[in-house]
């Protein structure tokens, strides 16, 4: 862990557009015969993985062109975790929509999700990730707690 922290100090924060351009350049160039990602890659926005060496030349060109085409549209001020937070929120909303559809069809009951309200989600995402949870503040480690009222055993 100390080695990772030391490596991070030598690599200043990289804006997202520059990270995409580096990835495109890395994919366009020759890839090593054997792949061993650097520890600093764990902190990177994006980096090529061993799977990149499995691509055909045409596949690598296509991925390179796709990544490079996103560089002009990438927001330079976005924090590294923001896209993941957004994708998590979208996944949760999709799961809720599925559950809501099932509940309406089976029981005629709409399922409300006040935490998916736009204003609530924006307020939650305004809190820095390191402030959102503290060790021991979540019951995840104790496993899921299924409601006793679930007729099908969920």
N, C-alpha and C positions, 0 to 999 in steps of 0.2 A: 504494500500500500504506500509506503514511503517513497518507493521508486516511481510510482504513478504520480504522486503529488509533485515530486521533483521534476518529472518530465513535463507535467502540466505547466509549471512555472516557466519553463523554457519555450513553451508554445502559447503565445498570447491568444486571447479569444479570437476565433476566426468568424467573420461574418458569414452568414448562410450562403450568399451568392459566391463568395470565394471558395467555400467548401465544395459547392457543386462543381465549380470550375476545376478544382483540384481532382475531384472524382472523375470528371470527364477526361482530364489529361492523363490520369492514372490508367483509365480503361483504354485510352487510345494508344498508350505506349506498350512496350513489351512487359509482360507479367512474369514474375519469377516462376521457375519450374516447380519449386516447392513453396508452399504458402505458410507463413507464420505471421499473423497480424501482430503489430507492435502494441504493447500495453496502452499506449496513448490513444490508439484507435477506439478504445472503449469509451473515451470521452469526446470523440469526434462527432460532428453532425452526421456525417456519412462517410463511409470508406468501402473500398472494394473488399470482398471476402473471397474465400477460396473458390466459391462458385463462379467467379469471374473467369478463372482459368479454364473452366469447362465449356465456356461459350464458344461457338464457332466464330470465325472471323466476321461473318456477316452479322451474327448476333451481337458481338462486341461493338461493331460499328453502329448498329441500331440503338443499343443502350447508350453508347457515347453520345450519339446525336440527340437522343431524348433528354439525357441529363443536361447537355450543353444548351438545349433549347429552353430549359427552365431557368437558366442563370439570369437573363434579363428580367424575369418576372418574380424572382425570389426577393422577399422582403429582407433587407439588410439589418433591420432593427429587431427582428423576431428572436426571442430567447430560444435556446436549444430544445427545451422541453415543450414549448407551445404547440408544435404540430402533434406531438404525442398526446397532450392533454385534449386537443381538439378531436383527434381520432378516437380516444377513449370515450369522450362525450357522445360522439356520433354513434359509436358501437352501443353504448348504454341506451341511447334514444331508440335505436333500431330494435334492441331487445325488448324495450318497454312497449313499442308499437306492436310487436308480435304478441306479447303477453296480453296487451289491451284487446287485441282482436280476438284472441282465444277466450278471454273472460267475457267479452260482449256476446260471443256466439254461444258459449256453453251456459253462462249464468245470467246473461243480460245485464251485466254490471260493468260500467266503465271503470278503468283503473286510472286514477289521477297520479301525476308525477310532478308535484310542485317544485322539486329540485331540478327539473329539466326546463323550467320556465326561463326564458331568455335573460331576464334581469337577474334572476338568482344565479344562473350559470355564469354570467358575466361577473357578478360580485365574487363568486367563489374563485374564478380564474384570476381575479385581480390580486388574490393573496399569493405571495410567492410559494412555490412548491414546498420548500423546506419548512414553511410555517403551517401547512395544511394538516399535517399529522405529526404526532410525537410518538416515540417508542412507547409501547404499552397502552396507547390510547385507542386502539382498535381491537375488535374481537376476532379478527381474521385468524389469529393463531389458534383459537379454540375451535375452529371449524364452523361450518354453516349451522345456523339454527333455523330449522324448517318450522313454519307455523303449524300448530297442532290442528288447526281448522281445515287444512288442505284436504279435500275429499279424496283426491287420487294419490295421496302420499307425496306429491310433488317430487 
